[in-house]
Amino acid sequence: MPVYMQITYETLGDYGFEDKNTMGMTTLCRDEITDPFSTEVVRKWGESFNCSSLAGFVMMGKTAVAAATDHVPIVDDKRRFAFYAMPHIAISKDGEVGKVYRYGSKKISHACGALEAIVKELLSGRLKLEMDMQDVEQTIIRE
């Protein structure tokens, strides 16, 4: 991750982005295995606005986008942010894609339970497309 972050930092630097005039923004899954990436964004860019949701989907509406961009510093009449949006797809120590051994656990689990639930629905041939107001994010991911 440090190498990836350094490359993105240097590449954006060619366009005038630097930690003094840019805020990091992340849309990652809220899963704890994404914490090291979030930490790396803060280490490189300083402050960061967390836009996270299940599976790392961008679910921000206009109110959230306005809030996020309002937090970005204005330097030379410009607001700059480095936006990282991505899911978390693990590869276990045994080479299994989508599987992870979590800290303190000897049992393998799915890296992203939200995506795994949808895969199971797809494989069963019964994808639940109706809005579930008690599980709005998962419903949006399905769509």
Buried (B, 14 or more C-beta within 10 A) or exposed (E): EEEEBEEBBEEBEEEEBBBEBBBBBBBBBBBEBBEEBBEBBBBBBBBBBBBBBBBBBEBBEEEBEEEBEEEBBEEEEEBBBBBBBEBBEBEBEEEEEBBBBBEEEEEBBBBBBBBBBBEEBEEEEEEEEEEEEEBEBBBBBBE
